[in-house]
Amino acid sequence: MNIFHHVPRAHVRVFARLARVAGAIGAFALASVTHAYELVVNGGFEQNGGAGSAALTGWTSASLPGSQGGFVAQSGNRGPVTKFDVSVPPQGSFAAMNDQAGPGTRVLYQDIAIPAGTSSVVLSARLYVRNANEQWHTPNTLDFAATPNQQVRVDIVSTAAALTDIGAGVLRNLYRTQTSDPRVSSGYLTITSDLSAYAGQTVRLRFGAVDNRQSLMFGIDAVSIVVPGTLASSLSLIATPSPSLLGAPVSLQATITSPSAVSATGGVNFFADGGA
């Protein structure tokens, strides 16, 4: 892509010097820039259909047949369905929250493609729980037909696994409520994990909640999976040899390579003139 500009006289001397060097060495190389590259879509749940809506951009929700409620957008300090007091979202205006008026099993997930060759894949998320029952019940199943069952889980699972699989399909458990845990968390807690073992794979980040005793709220916010990316940038200048640059084209080209090795190249052609 070439865009033509006319460069003011005040800038001609700079381009002239660069062009002389370009004529000698052919190109300039800029140092690579490392930056954080986010893999999660809408990890803050700000893109949604409004408070109480199950439309959460980038995310898929599912539940077992007969379940009531589900994961919806939540804002402020009240639950979206039961209206119990809850902690406010820690990032932005919204969180995703599991809320219900009856028993069920519900999951919220997103499939994440982790680039090959990366040695650092950092997952973090903020979680909130409010269990109206007197304690947690954590059998090895997410089926709400198993009584009692009152628990929350966060897992990395295979994309081929069943939505409620907690067996061989689970690649890594990131969080699970324990019978000794407080029934209500003190604000949103933070979980982190290094997922570099899954570089080059597409995995599923799954949040699950099951309740058949009393209501269970499970808030999720600030979900992030970050890998380092490199802006591999190069700049080249090509000029027609001339004692002065007036009327001679100077071509600049930049190439940026993303973490997934996709390259894009653009160019700008400058014609130096005497304009202000």
C-alpha positions as CSV (number, residue, x, y, z in Angstrom):
1,M,0.0,0.0,0.0
2,N,1.6,3.3,-1.1
3,I,0.4,6.7,0.1
4,F,1.9,9.9,-1.5
5,H,2.8,12.9,0.6
6,H,4.5,16.1,0.0
7,V,7.1,16.9,2.6
8,P,7.7,20.5,3.8
9,R,11.1,22.0,3.1
10,A,11.9,21.9,6.8
11,H,11.9,18.1,6.7
12,V,13.9,17.8,3.4
13,R,17.3,17.9,5.1
14,V,16.4,15.0,7.4
15,F,15.3,12.8,4.6
16,A,18.3,13.8,2.5
17,R,20.6,12.6,5.3
18,L,18.7,9.4,5.7
19,A,18.7,8.9,1.9
20,R,22.4,9.2,1.7
21,V,22.8,6.5,4.4
22,A,20.2,4.4,2.6
23,G,22.3,4.7,-0.6
24,A,25.3,3.4,1.3
25,I,23.8,0.6,3.3
26,G,20.4,0.0,1.6
27,A,18.2,0.0,4.6
28,F,17.7,0.9,8.2
29,A,16.7,-1.8,10.8
30,L,14.7,-0.8,13.9
31,A,15.1,-2.7,17.1
32,S,12.3,-5.3,17.8
33,V,9.7,-4.3,20.4
34,T,8.3,-6.9,22.8
35,H,4.7,-6.3,24.0
36,A,1.9,-8.3,25.8
37,Y,-0.4,-10.1,23.4
38,E,-3.9,-10.9,24.8
39,L,-5.5,-14.2,23.7
40,V,-8.8,-13.9,25.6
41,V,-11.7,-12.2,23.8
42,N,-13.8,-9.9,26.1
43,G,-12.1,-11.1,29.3
44,G,-13.7,-8.2,31.1
45,F,-17.2,-9.0,29.9
46,E,-17.8,-5.3,29.0
47,Q,-19.2,-6.4,25.6
48,N,-22.6,-7.9,26.5
49,G,-26.3,-7.5,25.9
50,G,-26.9,-5.5,29.0
51,A,-27.2,-6.4,32.7
52,G,-28.9,-9.7,33.1
53,S,-28.2,-10.8,29.5
54,A,-26.6,-14.1,28.6
55,A,-25.1,-12.5,25.5
56,L,-21.4,-12.3,26.4
57,T,-19.3,-11.6,23.3
58,G,-16.6,-14.2,22.7
59,W,-18.0,-16.7,25.3
60,T,-20.2,-19.8,25.1
61,S,-22.5,-20.8,27.9
62,A,-24.2,-24.2,28.4
63,S,-26.1,-26.1,31.0
64,L,-27.4,-29.6,31.7
65,P,-31.1,-30.2,30.8
66,G,-33.4,-29.1,33.6
67,S,-31.0,-26.5,34.9
68,Q,-32.3,-23.1,36.0
69,G,-30.4,-19.8,35.6
70,G,-27.0,-19.4,34.0
71,F,-24.1,-17.1,33.5
72,V,-25.2,-13.5,32.6
73,A,-23.8,-10.0,32.6
74,Q,-23.8,-8.5,36.1
75,S,-23.2,-4.9,37.2
76,G,-23.2,-3.1,40.5
77,N,-23.5,-4.8,43.9
78,R,-26.6,-6.9,43.4
79,G,-27.0,-10.4,41.8
80,P,-28.7,-10.3,38.4
81,V,-31.4,-12.8,39.3
82,T,-31.8,-13.3,43.0
83,K,-30.7,-9.7,43.9
84,F,-28.5,-10.7,46.8
85,D,-25.7,-8.4,47.7
86,V,-22.5,-9.2,45.9
87,S,-19.1,-7.6,45.4
88,V,-18.9,-5.1,42.5
89,P,-17.0,-6.1,39.4
90,P,-13.3,-5.4,40.0
91,Q,-12.6,-4.3,36.4
92,G,-14.8,-2.1,34.4
93,S,-18.6,-2.0,34.9
94,F,-19.5,-5.7,34.3
95,A,-18.6,-9.2,35.4
96,A,-20.1,-12.5,34.3
97,M,-22.1,-14.1,37.1
98,N,-23.8,-17.5,37.6
99,D,-27.1,-16.8,39.3
100,Q,-30.3,-18.8,39.5
101,A,-33.7,-19.4,41.2
102,G,-33.3,-23.2,41.2
103,P,-30.8,-26.1,40.9
104,G,-28.6,-26.8,37.9
105,T,-25.3,-27.2,36.3
106,R,-23.9,-24.4,34.2
107,V,-20.6,-23.8,32.3
108,L,-19.1,-20.8,30.6
109,Y,-16.1,-21.3,28.3
110,Q,-13.9,-20.0,25.6
111,D,-11.5,-21.9,23.3
112,I,-8.0,-20.4,23.3
113,A,-5.4,-20.9,20.6
114,I,-2.0,-20.6,22.2
115,P,0.8,-19.8,19.7
116,A,3.6,-22.4,19.2
117,G,7.1,-21.6,20.4
118,T,6.2,-19.3,23.3
119,S,7.8,-19.9,26.6
120,S,5.5,-17.7,28.7
121,V,1.7,-18.0,28.7
122,V,0.3,-16.3,31.8
123,L,-3.4,-16.8,32.8
124,S,-5.1,-14.7,35.4
125,A,-8.7,-14.3,36.4
126,R,-10.7,-12.7,39.3
127,L,-13.4,-14.9,41.0
128,Y,-16.2,-14.3,43.5
129,V,-18.4,-16.9,45.2
130,R,-21.5,-16.5,47.4
131,N,-22.9,-19.8,48.6
132,A,-26.2,-19.6,50.4
133,N,-25.9,-23.1,51.7
134,E,-24.2,-23.7,55.0
135,Q,-21.2,-25.5,53.3
136,W,-19.7,-26.6,50.1
137,H,-20.3,-30.1,48.7
138,T,-17.7,-31.3,46.2
139,P,-18.3,-34.7,44.7
140,N,-16.3,-35.7,41.6
141,T,-19.1,-34.7,39.2
142,L,-20.7,-31.6,37.9
143,D,-24.1,-33.3,37.5
144,F,-26.6,-31.5,39.7
145,A,-28.6,-34.8,40.0
146,A,-25.9,-36.0,42.4
147,T,-27.0,-34.9,45.8
148,P,-25.6,-33.0,47.5
149,N,-23.5,-31.0,45.0
150,Q,-22.6,-27.4,45.6
151,Q,-19.3,-26.4,44.0
152,V,-17.4,-24.2,41.6
153,R,-14.5,-25.2,39.3
154,V,-12.2,-23.6,36.8
155,D,-10.4,-25.9,34.4
156,I,-8.3,-26.1,31.3
157,V,-9.9,-28.9,29.3
158,S,-9.6,-30.5,25.9
159,T,-11.8,-29.1,23.3
160,A,-13.0,-32.6,22.6
161,A,-14.1,-33.2,26.2
162,A,-17.7,-33.2,27.3
163,L,-18.8,-29.9,28.7
164,T,-19.0,-31.3,32.2
165,D,-16.0,-33.7,32.1
166,I,-13.9,-33.6,35.2
167,G,-12.0,-36.8,34.3
168,A,-9.5,-37.5,31.5
169,G,-10.7,-34.4,29.5
170,V,-9.3,-32.0,32.2
171,L,-5.8,-30.9,31.4
172,R,-5.4,-28.8,34.5
173,N,-7.6,-27.8,37.3
174,L,-7.1,-24.1,38.2
175,Y,-9.6,-23.6,41.0
176,R,-12.0,-25.7,43.0
177,T,-14.0,-24.9,46.1
178,Q,-13.1,-27.0,49.1
179,T,-15.5,-28.0,51.9
180,S,-13.5,-25.8,54.3
181,D,-13.6,-22.7,52.2
182,P,-15.6,-19.6,53.3
183,R,-19.1,-19.6,51.9
184,V,-18.7,-16.0,50.7
185,S,-15.4,-14.8,49.4
186,S,-14.1,-11.5,50.7
187,G,-14.3,-9.6,47.4
188,Y,-12.9,-11.0,44.2
189,L,-9.9,-13.3,44.6
190,T,-7.2,-13.8,41.9
191,I,-6.0,-17.0,40.3
192,T,-3.0,-17.3,38.1
193,S,-1.3,-20.1,36.2
194,D,1.4,-20.7,33.6
195,L,0.0,-22.4,30.5
196,S,3.2,-22.6,28.5
197,A,2.9,-26.4,28.5
198,Y,0.0,-26.0,26.0
199,A,1.9,-23.8,23.5
200,G,0.9,-24.8,19.9
201,Q,-2.5,-26.2,21.1
202,T,-6.1,-24.9,21.3
203,V,-7.5,-25.5,24.7
204,R,-10.7,-24.7,26.5
205,L,-10.9,-22.4,29.5
206,R,-14.0,-23.5,31.4
207,F,-15.8,-22.0,34.4
208,G,-18.3,-24.4,36.0
209,A,-20.9,-24.1,38.8
210,V,-23.3,-26.7,40.2
211,D,-25.9,-26.3,42.9
212,N,-28.7,-28.3,44.3
213,R,-28.9,-27.2,47.9
214,Q,-29.4,-23.4,47.8
215,S,-28.5,-20.5,45.5
216,L,-24.9,-20.2,44.4
217,M,-23.4,-17.1,42.8
218,F,-20.2,-17.3,40.9
219,G,-18.7,-14.1,39.6
220,I,-15.9,-13.9,37.0
221,D,-14.0,-10.9,35.7
222,A,-10.6,-9.7,34.3
223,V,-9.9,-13.0,32.5
224,S,-6.6,-12.8,30.7
225,I,-4.2,-15.1,29.0
226,V,-1.1,-13.1,27.9
227,V,1.8,-14.2,25.7
228,P,4.8,-12.0,24.8
229,G,4.7,-10.8,21.2
230,T,7.3,-9.2,19.1
231,L,6.9,-6.3,16.7
232,A,9.6,-7.3,14.3
233,S,9.9,-3.9,12.5
234,S,12.2,-3.0,9.7
235,L,12.5,0.4,7.9
236,S,14.1,0.8,4.6
237,L,14.8,4.0,2.6
238,I,15.4,4.0,-1.1
239,A,16.2,7.3,-2.9
240,T,17.1,8.3,-6.4
241,P,20.7,9.6,-6.2
242,S,20.7,13.3,-6.4
243,P,22.7,16.2,-4.7
244,S,19.3,17.5,-3.5
245,L,16.2,15.5,-2.7
246,L,13.8,18.0,-4.4
247,G,11.6,15.9,-6.7
248,A,13.3,12.6,-5.8
249,P,11.1,9.9,-4.3
250,V,11.9,8.4,-0.9
251,S,10.3,5.1,-0.1
252,L,9.8,3.9,3.5
253,Q,8.6,0.3,4.2
254,A,7.7,-1.2,7.5
255,T,7.0,-4.9,8.3
256,I,5.3,-6.0,11.5
257,T,5.1,-9.7,12.4
258,S,2.6,-10.8,15.0
259,P,3.1,-13.7,17.5
260,S,1.2,-16.0,15.1
261,A,3.9,-15.2,12.5
262,V,1.5,-13.2,10.3
263,S,3.3,-10.4,8.5
264,A,2.0,-7.2,7.1
265,T,4.0,-4.7,5.0
266,G,3.1,-1.2,4.2
267,G,4.9,1.6,2.4
268,V,4.8,5.4,2.2
269,N,6.3,7.4,-0.7
270,F,7.4,10.9,0.0
271,F,8.1,13.6,-2.7
272,A,10.1,16.4,-1.3
273,D,9.1,19.9,-2.5
274,G,9.4,23.4,-1.2
275,G,5.9,23.5,0.4
276,A,5.4,24.7,3.9
